[in-house]
Every structure is written in structure tokens, then in C-alpha cells.
């Protein structure tokens, strides 16, 4: 009798780097480009093609969903997000995937939303990578805005009207000190792309100040002091405009006033510059941050390790 061979399709296995891509990159960041996945996995730039191949494998197997960033540029990047099987895979490991969008919903997101998410993720990635070059400083915890939107900070103004504030990200940094308790730096990130109106930006600052001064963040996270770090990808002129708007909200206060020192502004490269943000320069080594009041020629560091 003639024998027949039966060929069965091999089940797709999520192991090694594929598992890391899902759990360490896409799951916490929601929307990423291949360059950003490369940074998170700490691979050299020469392995970008390898990362792209693995992202394609996950996409073909429906663990990821990919679509072009809606740009007119010829080399517009793919954006990667969780796919149907990716959600199931992560859910099976007890990770919460309730807030993740369906593939059809992801592509319906506006250009502005996606650009903001991707630029925001550049900064978050830099925060996550910082301890690799500064061992004494570590990121104890962090929160993405898509998580924070589920539980916004809320309080009331002097008229009893609801005030709500949602950070773009929160960073809880700790600095190790010899024979002392670790120093804590609680950073509230707001990322700007130069598209908000003056009034909307001023209202955001008012709401943040109200939440901070009412201690809402302290009740939730125990942070006694916060730094509001405001980044913009719209250049140095935008930094100066935001500082001016912040001065209008603060009123007449001294440069050393705690309300003035609470806010720090700087510019960062836009997404399509393809220039990774230097973690050390942004968070601790770079004198690049300006408060609303203060000499523009004398910027400061965000976390000055020399003073700890």
C-alpha cells in the first residue's frame, strides 16, 4: 500500500525576543516604531533589520497589528500595536489588556494622537534606559497616560467645580545614597507638540497647580514634592512661549519661589528627526531646563546628582 505523508502547520511559538517585544515594548508603550522597539531591547542599530523581521513575524501571526503612520513622507514608519492574538497571549499571563484598542480602532486614531503617543514614548524610553548609564539612579515605577486616563487626578476649584488633570506620564525615580534612605524624585511629564491654544495650555497649568496644591497626587502616590517637566518637540521658541504663559498663570513670584521652581521646560527632538533622546542629558546631566521665571542663560538640571 502506498504511504501518504500528512503535513501539519507548525504552531507559532512566542519565545525569546518575540516574548520581550510583546511584554517589554508593546504592552507598556501601546504604540511604537521599530526604532523604539530597538531602543527598549537595547540592541545596536545594526540589528534594526533583525528587529523589523521579528516584528513582521508577530504581525503576520496577528500577535501585533501594524499600520503606516499617516504621513506624506516616502519613508513613513510602521506603527506597531497589540493584535488579537497578542492580547490573548498577554491575558494568559495575567496582564491586563482591557485598555488596548482593536486593530480597526488603532488605525482610526488621528495623526496628532499617534504623533503625541510616539514622541511621548521616546521620552518614556529614555527614562527607562537611564539606570543603565547611571546605576545609582533607578526608575522605581512609571505610568503611561493611557493608564492614567482611567484614574485621573480630580479635585475642586474655589467654586466647587470639578478640576481634572491627567499627566502624559509619571516617573518615580530613586537615587541610592550611602547610609541614607534613597532620595526620591517624582516627575510629572507633559509633552507638547506646539498645537494647543494659549488658553488650553494655561488651563492645563492651572489644573495641575490645583491638583498639586490640594495634595491629590500625594494621597495616591505619597510624593511630597513633584517636578512638572514640560517638553516640546516644537523648538526653543515654543519653550519661551510656554514659559511666558506659565508666568501669566503664576503671577508675580520670585525666581526661587517653590511654585516657579516646580515647573521645568525644555525642547526635545521631534519623532521624525530619528535622533534618540540622550537619557543622561535629559534627566540628570544636561543643564537644559528653564523655569517660568529665571535667566534664560542659566538653565538647570532636572535631577542634579551633584547636590544629593
PyMOL commands that set and color helices and strands:
alter all, ss='L'
color gray80, all
select helices_A, chain A and resi 16-29+34-40+45-60+84-91+103-108+111-133+145-151+198-213+216-221+236-250+258-262+271-273+279-285+305-307
alter helices_A, ss='H'
color red, helices_A
select strands_A, chain A and resi 64-68+78-82+137-144+153-156+162-165+169-177+180-192+226-232+263-267
alter strands_A, ss='S'
color yellow, strands_A
deselect
rebuild
show_as cartoon
